[in-house]
Amino acid sequence: MSATGRELEALLALMRTLRDPQAGCPWDREQTFASIAPFTIEEAYEVADAIGRGDLARLRDELGDLLFQVVFHARMAEEAGHFDFAAVARAIHDKLVRRHPHIFQPTGPTDAGPMDAGPIDVAQLHVSWEAQKARERAAAGVHGVLSDVPQALPALARAAKLGRRARRVGFDWPDAAGARAKIDEEMAEIDAALAAGDAAQVADEIGDLLFTVANWARHLQVDAEDALRRAALKFELRFECMERLARRAGIALDELDAARWDALWLDAKSLTAKD
């Protein structure tokens, strides 16, 4: 057995011990798929955060935490007689082989047309990938264009995914300019709702605006969720820098006026840009 295999088997054995009905951990034994799901989502976010911060040591640890979530779910499924970790690994292996016919010797043409032996560009790969996913959804009895887009996705990511799905059947702006024009329309509707003093309508219109921005980003080939995550991290780093600058100057943040805030912000932008 390889070193990787030994480490993985040790992790699986640890999970079996933690879930043991007699000798296991009381907390681990009482968990269910539903109770563990929020931790799984949290760990995925922590992986993304480590990547955003460029912290590879932390990334290693967070990937381990995320792997443990997979092991946890697989163990609970095995106990209930549904599937085990090996089935999870086998399923993703087989899925990736199916979705890469240009690598793993296709036995015939795909729905997107035959894959010849010549060079394949990214656009062709995307068409082939989407065609294979559509076949898999149909085989699983999923026929609605939007029906299997997870509701638990972050809102911006889900908005973009819904837009990509709708585009497959022709429901989309023809280009980025169309989405950009829709942003102006949504802004006008927000202003009208504000003028009418309709708080519920304001909330609805802001939701429409955010949905449109996410899909404008999609047209521009920008991941809106990642862009917002990076913007929030940038804001966080700059604000922390302002706090340090204020402390060094012996100034309490709640005593700063607008002009001093602006000056600190510009200093923080300069310092964090250099870092």
N, C-alpha and C positions, 0 to 999 in steps of 0.2 A: 504494500500500500504506500502511496506517495505521502509526502509530508502534508500536502493539502488534504488528502483523504483522511489521514490520521487526525488532523485538527478538526475537520468537520465532524467526524464520528465522535470525537470527544465532546463537541458542542451538543450533538444530538443526544448523547448519553447523559450529559448534564441536564438537558431539558427533561428527559425521562425521569431523572431523579427528583427534579423540582416539582414535577406533577405527580409523583408517586402517591397513591391514596393513603398510605400509612406513614412513610418516612419523609414525604415531600414537604415543601414550604406551604403553610396555610394560605398565604396570599396567592401564590402561583396556582394552587389547586382550585381556588374558587373562581378563577378568571374564565371568561367566555369570549367568543369572537367579538361580540359587541363591546365588551368592557375593554378589550385590548386594542380595538380599532383606533381610538383616539391617540394612543401611544404610538401606533404604527405611523399615523399621519405626522405626529410631532417629530418622530425620528427622521422621517423623510425631509422635513423642513430643516432639521438640524444638519443633515448632510448638505443641503443646499446652502445653508448659512456658512458652513466651514469652507465650501468651495468659493462663495462670494468673498470671504475674508482671506482667501489664499492660504489657509492654515492646513497644511497637509497632515501634520501630526494629529490634529483634531479630526480631519476627514477620515483617517484610518479608524479612529475610535468610533466615530458616528456611523461609519459603514458597518462596523461590528454590531452596534446597537440595532441598526436596521436589519441586519442578517438575523439577529436574535428574534426580532419580531416575526420574520418569515418562519423560523424554526418553531416558535411558539404556536403560531396558527396551524402549521402542519402537524404538530404533535396533538393538538386538540382535535383536529380532523381525524387523525389516525386512531385516537382513543374512541371516537364515535363511529369508526368503521367506514369512513368516507374515502380518504386517501392519506398517503404519507409524504415525507419530504422527498423521497426518491421519485414519486409520481409528479410532484411539483417541478423538480429539476428536469425530468423526462419531458414533461409537457412543454416547458419553455424551450428546451432543446429542439423538439420536433417542430414547434411553431416557427422558430428562427430559420430552420432548414427550409420549411415551406415558403417562407417569405423572402428567401434569397435564392431563387431558382437560377440566377445568373452565376452563382457560386457553386451550388450543389447539384449540377447536372439535371436540368428540368427534363421530365419525361414527355412533355408535350407543350403546346402553346398555352399561354395564360389568357385570361379574359382581355388583357390589354394587347394581345397579339403575340406572335412568336418572339422569343428572345434569341436572336442569332448570336453567333460566336464573336461578333465584332465588339468594339468598344461600346459601353453603355453609359449614357450620361445620367446625371442625377434626376433629371426630369423623367426619363424613362423608368428609373428605379422607383420613383414616387408613384407613377401610374401603376406599375406592377404590384407594389406594396399595397396600395389602396384596393386594387382589384382582389388580391388575396384576402385582405381583411373583410371585404364585402362578402366573399364566398363563405368565410368562416362565420360571419354573423348570420347569413342565410341558413347555413347548416345548423346553427344553434337556435333557429326559429326567431331571430331578431330581424324584423322586416322594416320597421319605421326608420327613417333616415336619422332621426335624432334620439331614438328610443334608448340607446345604451350609453349615452354620454353621462358619465357619473355625476350625480348631484353633489358629491363630496369634494369635487375639484375646487381649488381656489376660484373665486368668482371671475377674475380676469381671464384665467386659463380656460375656464369653462365657456366663457363668452366667445373666445377665439375658436375653440373647438366646435362649438355650435355653428359658428360662421363657416368654418371649413367644411363641415358636413353639409350644410345647406347649399354651399357652392357646387357640390357634386351634382345636384339636380338643377343647377342654373339659377338658384335664388341667391344673388349677390350683386354688389356693385360691380360694374365692368372694370373699374380700376380704382387706384387709391384716391384719385380726385373725386370720385363719386362719394366715397366714405368721408372725405374731408368736407365736402359740401353739406353732408348730413350733420356734421358736428355744428356748423353754423346754425342749421335749422333747430337742432336740439337746444343750443344756447338761447335762441330766441324764445323757445317754448319755456325754458326755465325762467327767463326774464318775465314772461307773461304770467306765469304761476306766482312769481314773487310779487308782481304788481297786484295780483288778485288776492294776495294774502292766503293762498291755499297751500298749507304746509304739506299735506299729503300729496298734492300734485307736484310740488317742488321735489319731493323725494322720488316720485316716479320718473320725473323728467331727468333728474340727475342720474338715476339708474340707466335710462336710455342713453344719456351722454356717455357714461362709462362703457356701456356695451358697444357703442359706436367707436369710441376711441380704441378699444381692444381690437376691433375688426379693422380699423384704419391701420393700426400697427401691423396686423396680419398682412394686409396688402403691401405694406412697406417691408415685409419680411423681418419684422421686429417682434420678439416675444414680449408681449405686454407685461406678463407676470414677472418675468426676469428683469425687464427694464424698471418696473416699479420697485422690485426688491432691491436692485442696485441703487436706485435713487434714494430709497429709505435708508440704506446702509451709508450712503454718502452723507445724507443729512445727519445721521447719528454720529458719524465720525467728526464732522465739522462742529456739531453742537458740543461734543465732548472736548474738542479742541478749544472752543470758546470758554467752556467751564474752566479749563486749565489756565487759559490766559487771564481770566477774571480773578482766579485765586492768586496767581502770581502778583497781580496788581492790587490785591487786597480789596477787591470790589465784590459786593454781594449782587448776584444776578437780578434779584427783584428790585434793586435800586437803580438799574440801568435805564437810561432814557432811550428813545428810538434811535437817536444819532449814534450813541455809543454801541447799541446793539449792531447797527449797520457796520460800524468800524470793526467791531470784533468779528463779525461774519466775514468781512473781506479779508481780515488777517487770517482767519481760520481756513478760508478757501485757498489762500496762498500757501499756507503751511501744509495742508493736507495734499494739495496738488504736488508739492515737492516730494512728500513721502510716497 
